[in-house]
């Protein structure tokens, strides 16, 4: 497998997963922007998760990190006929290994 094909799959995956994750982030962003213009003199606690929309955003992150947990293939990997395999056995990587792999891809970038 060439480096260009693997890099193309990574970029295509990032594009697809970002578009899918944005579906989960946009409602929380709209809610946050709408609340920004409310004037109130009452003390409020900061709401870091954005209420119920924060949990929806977390679902977007979960989908992003588990993008190739189903049979070692994400959307772009299916298009380019690639698959994540376990380096030691040559078999399809387990969902846990795919999740850990995706976590390190995000951390190391």
Backbone as CSV, one residue per row, in Angstrom:
resi,resn,N_x,N_y,N_z,CA_x,CA_y,CA_z,C_x,C_y,C_z
1,UNK,0.845,-1.173,0.000,0.000,0.000,0.000,0.892,1.238,0.000
2,UNK,0.607,2.161,-0.907,1.462,3.342,-0.997,1.129,4.358,0.096
3,UNK,2.116,5.173,0.389,1.941,6.211,1.402,0.883,7.213,0.960
4,UNK,0.836,7.521,-0.321,-0.144,8.465,-0.844,-1.574,7.973,-0.665
5,UNK,-1.801,6.676,-0.882,-3.141,6.098,-0.702,-3.555,6.157,0.755
6,UNK,-2.633,5.815,1.636,-2.954,5.851,3.069,-3.188,7.276,3.545
7,UNK,-2.385,8.224,3.071,-2.571,9.626,3.437,-3.894,10.150,2.881
8,UNK,-4.214,9.774,1.648,-5.494,10.167,1.053,-6.668,9.614,1.843
9,UNK,-6.562,8.365,2.296,-7.631,7.766,3.106,-7.784,8.506,4.421
10,UNK,-6.662,8.897,5.037,-6.733,9.619,6.303,-7.408,10.976,6.116
11,UNK,-7.034,11.697,5.059,-7.637,13.005,4.809,-9.115,12.888,4.456
12,UNK,-9.461,11.893,3.643,-10.858,11.673,3.283,-11.675,11.278,4.507
13,UNK,-11.107,10.433,5.360,-11.767,10.071,6.623,-12.013,11.302,7.483
14,UNK,-10.989,12.140,7.591,-11.122,13.340,8.410,-12.229,14.241,7.851
15,UNK,-12.302,14.379,6.543,-13.343,15.197,5.919,-14.729,14.636,6.209
16,UNK,-14.921,13.339,5.966,-16.228,12.713,6.214,-16.613,12.778,7.683
17,UNK,-15.680,12.437,8.562,-16.004,12.401,9.987,-16.251,13.801,10.546
18,UNK,-15.558,14.802,10.021,-15.813,16.171,10.460,-17.212,16.609,10.049
19,UNK,-17.619,16.269,8.832,-18.973,16.623,8.389,-20.027,15.921,9.232
20,UNK,-19.797,14.647,9.545,-20.750,13.907,10.377,-20.773,14.469,11.789
21,UNK,-19.609,14.760,12.362,-19.556,15.296,13.718,-20.210,16.666,13.811
22,UNK,-20.103,17.471,12.749,-20.714,18.802,12.773,-22.229,18.728,12.910
23,UNK,-22.841,17.673,12.409,-24.284,17.494,12.586,-24.621,17.464,14.074
24,UNK,-23.725,16.905,14.875,-23.951,16.812,16.314,-23.535,18.087,17.052
25,UNK,-22.612,18.875,16.486,-22.128,20.085,17.153,-22.986,21.313,16.861
26,UNK,-23.581,21.391,15.685,-24.292,22.602,15.277,-25.443,22.976,16.213
27,UNK,-26.299,22.039,16.673,-27.368,22.456,17.593,-26.841,23.113,18.874
28,UNK,-25.777,22.597,19.437,-25.190,23.192,20.634,-24.590,24.557,20.352
29,UNK,-23.984,24.716,19.183,-23.415,26.008,18.815,-24.520,27.050,18.651
30,UNK,-25.604,26.674,18.000,-26.726,27.595,17.820,-27.307,27.987,19.174
31,UNK,-27.468,27.012,20.055,-27.989,27.296,21.391,-27.055,28.223,22.165
32,UNK,-25.774,27.985,22.071,-24.801,28.830,22.766,-24.785,30.246,22.235
33,UNK,-24.883,30.401,20.913,-24.910,31.740,20.331,-26.190,32.474,20.700
34,UNK,-27.313,31.759,20.758,-28.584,32.383,21.116,-28.551,32.859,22.572
35,UNK,-27.931,32.079,23.448,-27.848,32.470,24.858,-26.861,33.613,25.092
36,UNK,-25.965,33.841,24.175,-24.964,34.880,24.355,-25.574,36.276,24.368
37,UNK,-26.746,36.437,23.760,-27.363,37.756,23.675,-28.433,37.989,24.734
38,UNK,-28.642,37.029,25.629,-29.580,37.219,26.730,-28.900,38.022,27.835
39,UNK,-29.519,39.114,28.221,-28.973,39.954,29.277,-29.680,39.599,30.577
40,UNK,-28.901,39.222,31.578,-29.456,38.872,32.866,-28.479,39.314,33.946
41,UNK,-29.029,39.789,35.055,-28.175,40.237,36.146,-28.107,39.199,37.259
42,UNK,-28.652,38.032,37.007,-28.583,36.956,37.989,-27.251,36.232,37.831
43,UNK,-26.751,35.735,38.965,-25.540,34.944,38.893,-25.881,33.585,38.301
44,UNK,-25.061,33.153,37.391,-25.266,31.842,36.792,-23.974,31.053,36.890
45,UNK,-24.133,29.759,36.909,-22.959,28.887,36.891,-22.574,28.646,35.441
46,UNK,-21.289,28.510,35.192,-20.884,28.203,33.816,-21.390,26.821,33.412
47,UNK,-21.825,26.718,32.194,-22.347,25.470,31.674,-21.421,24.997,30.556
48,UNK,-20.402,24.239,30.932,-19.389,23.835,29.965,-19.897,22.827,28.950
49,UNK,-20.834,22.000,29.325,-21.333,20.979,28.413,-22.467,21.485,27.523
50,UNK,-22.974,22.664,27.755,-24.026,23.197,26.895,-25.366,22.527,27.118
51,UNK,-25.628,22.042,28.302,-26.897,21.368,28.572,-26.964,20.036,27.856
52,UNK,-28.121,19.724,27.321,-28.311,18.468,26.598,-27.529,18.408,25.305
53,UNK,-27.243,19.583,24.735,-26.505,19.605,23.478,-25.057,19.185,23.662
54,UNK,-24.510,19.359,24.852,-23.141,18.918,25.121,-23.010,17.417,25.012
55,UNK,-24.030,16.719,25.467,-24.014,15.254,25.356,-24.138,14.827,23.903
56,UNK,-24.885,15.583,23.132,-24.996,15.304,21.702,-23.638,15.503,21.025
57,UNK,-22.907,16.529,21.452,-21.568,16.775,20.914,-20.617,15.634,21.270
58,UNK,-20.750,15.104,22.475,-19.904,13.976,22.881,-20.165,12.758,21.997
59,UNK,-21.406,12.597,21.555,-21.733,11.506,20.631,-20.988,11.701,19.311
60,UNK,-20.880,12.954,18.869,-20.106,13.246,17.659,-18.650,12.848,17.807
61,UNK,-18.049,13.134,18.977,-16.673,12.708,19.238,-16.556,11.187,19.241
62,UNK,-17.530,10.518,19.852,-17.491,9.052,19.920,-17.536,8.447,18.519
63,UNK,-18.370,8.994,17.665,-18.436,8.492,16.284,-17.108,8.718,15.583
64,UNK,-16.494,9.867,15.813,-15.218,10.168,15.182,-14.138,9.174,15.634
65,UNK,-14.077,8.905,16.928,-13.030,8.019,17.433,-13.289,6.549,17.104
66,UNK,-14.504,6.192,16.813,-14.838,4.803,16.483,-15.100,4.624,14.994
67,UNK,-14.543,5.493,14.176,-14.874,5.492,12.754,-14.546,4.192,12.031
68,UNK,-13.513,3.488,12.431,-13.184,2.238,11.741,-13.266,1.031,12.667
69,UNK,-14.151,1.076,13.626,-14.327,-0.047,14.550,-15.151,-1.179,13.946
70,UNK,-15.905,-0.903,12.905,-16.720,-1.945,12.268,-15.886,-2.595,11.165
71,UNK,-15.393,-3.770,11.445,-14.604,-4.569,10.504,-13.335,-3.844,10.039
72,UNK,-12.822,-2.915,10.855,-11.576,-2.234,10.526,-11.664,-1.291,9.349
73,UNK,-12.874,-0.857,9.010,-13.041,-0.009,7.832,-13.924,1.198,8.135
74,UNK,-13.442,2.362,7.774,-14.233,3.582,7.859,-14.832,3.846,6.472
75,UNK,-15.489,4.978,6.322,-16.093,5.307,5.026,-15.015,5.402,3.948
76,UNK,-13.959,6.158,4.209,-12.899,6.325,3.212,-12.152,5.016,2.959
77,UNK,-11.959,4.221,4.001,-11.269,2.942,3.817,-12.108,1.996,2.967
78,UNK,-13.418,2.065,3.101,-14.289,1.250,2.236,-14.179,1.709,0.784
79,UNK,-14.153,3.029,0.572,-14.042,3.566,-0.788,-12.719,3.162,-1.425
80,UNK,-11.629,3.256,-0.662,-10.288,2.952,-1.184,-9.878,1.493,-0.991
81,UNK,-10.817,0.675,-0.480,-10.586,-0.764,-0.277,-9.388,-1.035,0.640
82,UNK,-9.327,-0.299,1.755,-8.308,-0.497,2.773,-8.963,-1.048,4.029
83,UNK,-8.140,-1.573,4.924,-8.649,-2.118,6.177,-7.552,-2.030,7.234
84,UNK,-7.948,-1.731,8.470,-7.006,-1.677,9.583,-6.782,-3.102,10.059
85,UNK,-5.512,-3.507,10.118,-5.195,-4.869,10.554,-4.256,-4.812,11.755
86,UNK,-4.286,-5.875,12.522,-3.384,-6.032,13.659,-2.008,-6.372,13.108
87,UNK,-1.007,-5.620,13.490,0.337,-5.781,12.962,0.946,-7.141,13.304
88,UNK,0.614,-7.677,14.476,1.231,-8.935,14.893,0.554,-10.165,14.290
89,UNK,-0.757,-10.118,14.062,-1.466,-11.297,13.562,-1.862,-11.196,12.095
90,UNK,-1.963,-9.991,11.565,-2.404,-9.823,10.183,-3.915,-9.901,10.035
91,UNK,-4.628,-10.126,11.129,-6.089,-10.193,11.111,-6.677,-8.785,11.265
92,UNK,-7.975,-8.669,11.020,-8.656,-7.389,11.197,-8.483,-6.937,12.642
93,UNK,-8.142,-5.661,12.824,-7.937,-5.120,14.170,-9.252,-5.104,14.942
94,UNK,-9.167,-5.374,16.233,-10.360,-5.376,17.077,-10.876,-3.944,17.242
95,UNK,-12.165,-3.787,17.586,-12.697,-2.437,17.813,-11.911,-1.652,18.859
96,UNK,-11.446,-2.321,19.916,-10.670,-1.628,20.939,-9.355,-1.112,20.365
97,UNK,-8.665,-1.917,19.564,-7.411,-1.479,18.954,-7.642,-0.335,17.979
98,UNK,-8.760,-0.365,17.241,-9.088,0.732,16.326,-9.352,2.016,17.108
99,UNK,-10.062,1.900,18.239,-10.361,3.067,19.074,-9.074,3.676,19.619
100,UNK,-8.191,2.832,20.146,-6.919,3.322,20.690,-6.080,3.949,19.580
101,UNK,-6.067,3.344,18.416,-5.342,3.888,17.265,-5.856,5.282,16.918
102,UNK,-7.168,5.445,16.894,-7.741,6.750,16.545,-7.468,7.801,17.631
103,UNK,-7.416,7.373,18.888,-7.082,8.312,19.956,-5.649,8.833,19.780
104,UNK,-4.724,7.938,19.448,-3.338,8.357,19.276,-3.154,9.181,18.024
105,UNK,-3.948,8.959,16.992,-3.855,9.785,15.782,-4.224,11.225,16.132
106,UNK,-5.249,11.410,16.937,-5.672,12.761,17.335,-4.627,13.390,18.257
107,UNK,-4.112,12.629,19.221,-3.156,13.165,20.195,-1.836,13.549,19.509
108,UNK,-1.390,12.742,18.568,-0.077,12.957,17.950,-0.093,13.990,16.831
109,UNK,-1.245,14.478,16.433,-1.268,15.449,15.339,-0.976,16.801,15.800
